[in-house]
């Protein structure tokens, strides 16, 4: 089973996770830029973080045979903080980088006017740079958040079929599918979706344009949830081709819209800017 986790925050995970993911079949990941828990206080902290997503983290992933790409954006939560919003002016210089395969995570957290403005601006940036967009739907008032998201997309220059609407569930999947957007589902130990619910949605709505992710981060999460979904799909009668479509071909197709997806990690560098992941030894 080959697996592409299309939404995972590896900056907050350990090298043990990379090793376990590779053993489970993960060969590619996309890491969306997101809120780190500790509030940022200036655009400078975003720049350092973006540089890490483009440099250190791909290097670290490659040591374990995993191709790493990222998405870059001002996330919805920090779009409400005036100390952070100037980073919008910095985004164009990052959106031309080879390993940036979408604008994201953008979307809604609390559905405020500030979030409206940041979403509209970044949908335009995606259109301007020929990139798809990864959209975070809110964890509260999900259906209202989805509808507001889709309205914003329809008002933008970015076609809806270049948008991945993430963190969907049973209440939002039908309207998202009817819109023509790509469908993202995050599988968590306690919140969002679990494996059984995910398989039930796949049985009802089919595997077309569906992407399953772990969204693993610094909270209680599991970077192997993608594999567990694949195993349950097979146990429940889905074919190996169905599993490969959901866990590999669909993410490749969506992020391939960027024209930048490079899944070759056959010759990883020994160091990154003079640093390695090694400690001790000779």
N, C-alpha and C positions, 0 to 999 in steps of 0.2 A: 504494500500500500504506500503510494507516494502522497505526501501531504504538503500543502501550501497554506500556512496560517496567514490570512489576509489582514489580521488586526491583532497585534500583540506588542506589548510595551517592554521590549527586552532590556532597555536601560535599567529597569527595576528588577531584573531577574539575574540569577547567578550563572556561572559557567556550567555548573552541574545541570541546570535546566537545559542548556544547549546540548549537552551530552545526552541527556534523557530524550530530548526531542528528536535528535538524530536517530537514536536507537528505535524510536517509535515510528520513524518514516518521514519526519519533517525534513524537507529539503529546501524550503524557501519560506521567507516571512516578509511581511510589510509591517513596519513600525510607524504608526501615526504619531505625530507630535501631539502632546496632550498636557493637561494640568498635572503638576508633579506633587500636589498635596500641600507643600509649603508654598504660599503665594510668592510669585515673582514681584520684584519691586522696580524693574526697569527693562527696557528692550535689550540691554546688554546681556542679561541672563538668558534671554531667548537665543541670542546669537551663539553663545557658547553651547547651548543645548542643541541647536540645529547643526552646528559644526560636528558635535559628537555623533548625531544620527547619520551624518554623511561620511564620517571618518572612522572613529574608534569602533562603533557598533558593527558596521559591516566587516571590519577586520576581525573582531571577536567572533562573529558568527561564522566567518569563513574557516576559522581554525577547526570548526566542528562540521564542515562540509555543508553549511547552510547559506544560501544566497539571501542577502539582506538588502531591502530597499525601504524607503520611507515616504511618508507624506508630510508636507510642511504647511503650517497655518497658525493663526491665532485661534486658540480653542474657545468654545462658547463661554465657558465659565469666566475666563480672564478677559473676555471681550467687554465685561462689565466694569473692569478696573482701568481708570484713565491713566494709570502708570504704565499699563501694558499696551494700550491701543496704538501707540506710535510704531510698534513693530510691524503694523500693516504696511508702512512705507518701506520696510526692509525686505519684505517677502519677495519682490521680483528678482532680486539677485540670487535667491535660493531656488526659486522655481525653475531656473534654467539648468540646474545641476543634473548630471546624468542619472543619479540614483534616486531622484525625486520622481515618483510615478503617479502622484495625484496631489491635489490641494486638500488638506484635511488634518485633523478632524475639524470640520466646521459644522454649524447648525445651531441647535438650541439647548440651553440648560434650564433657564428660568423664563424664557420667552419674553425678553425685555426689548425695548426699542434699541438699546445698544447692541444686542445680539442680532436684531434685524439688520442694522447697518453693517455689522461685521460680516454677516452671511452674504448680503448683497454684494459687498465689495470683493469678497473672496470668490464668489461664483463668477464675477467678472474677470478676476485674475485667472481663474481656471480656463475660461474661454479664451482670454488673450494669449495664454501660454500653450494652448492645445492640450491641456491636461484634463483628465476626469476629476471628479470630486468625491471625497468620502465624507458623508454627512452623518453626524451624531444626532440621533433623535433623543429627546429628553427622557429621563427615567420617571418623571411624573407627568400626568396628563398626556399620556403617550399618543392617543389618537388625535387630540387637538394639536399636539406638537408635530405629528406627521403631516396633518393637513396644512399647517402653517409653513412647514418645510417645502411641501410640494408647490404651494402657491408661490413661494419665493423662487423656486427653480423655474416655474413656468414664466415668471416675470423677468427672468435673466436671459443672457445670451447663450447659456450652456444648455444643450439638449438634455432632456430627462434621461435618455438612454446612455448618457455619460456620467450618471450619478449613481453611486452606491449608497442606499439608505440603510444605515446600520442600527443595531440594537432593536430589531423588530421582534414582535411576539404575536400571539394569537389575535390580539385586538387590532393590530396594524397591518398584518401581512396582506390581507385581501386588497385594501386600498393601495398599498404600495405596489403590489403586483399589477393591479389594473392601470397604474400610472405609466408603466413601461420602464421604471427604474430597476436597477439591480438590487437584490434583496440580501441584506446582511443580518446574521443572527449570532449573538454572543452567548456562549455556553459557559455557565459559572457554577461553582459548587452550591451556592445558596440562593443567589438572585438571578435575574434575567432568565435565560432558558436553561433547561437541563437536557440530557441526552434523549430521554423518552419523549419529551414534548417536541424536541427538534425532529425526531424521526416521524412523529405523528403529523407535523406540518409538511414534511417532505412527502408523506403518503397522500395527503390531501391536495397539495398544490404542485407537487412534482419538483424535479431538480433543476429546471431551467432557470438560469440567472440567479441561482441561490449560492451564497458564500457563507460558510460556517467558520467562526473564529473562536478563539479562547479569550480574547481581550485580556489576557493575563497581565497583571500590573503589580503594584506594591501592596494591594489588598489581598484578601483571601481569594485565591484564584488558582487555576490549574492549567499549565501550558500544554498538557497532554489531552485536553478535552476534545480536540479535533480527532485524535485517534480513537477516543472512546465513542464518539459519534459514528465514525466509520465502522467500528466493530459492531455496534448495535444495529446499524443499517444492514450489515450482512446477516446478523442473527435474525433480523426481522424480514428477511426475504428480498432485500434489494440486491441488485447484481453488482459485481465488481466494477462494471462500467458506470453504474449509477454513482458509486462511491468515488471513483476517479473523477467523474464530472464535477461533483460537489466539492471535493477536497483538493482537486488539482486544476482541472481544465477551466472551470469557471473563474477562479482567481487569476489564472494566466490570461484568460480572455479579457477580463475587466482591466487589470493593470497594464495589459499589453496595449490598451488604447493610448497609453502615453507614448508608445514607440521607444521606450527606454528599458524595458524589462530585459535583464541579462541574468540568466540562471546558471551561468558557468562559474563554479568555484573550484576548478580543478587545480589551480596553482595559487594558493593563498600566500600573501606576503608573510615573511617571518616576523616583521615588526611593523608598528605604525608610529611614525614620527619618533623612532628610536625606542618605543615602548613595546613590551610583549605582555602576554598573559601569564608568563612563567614566573614562579617564585622559588627561590632557593636553587639547589642542584649545582651542577658544575657551571 
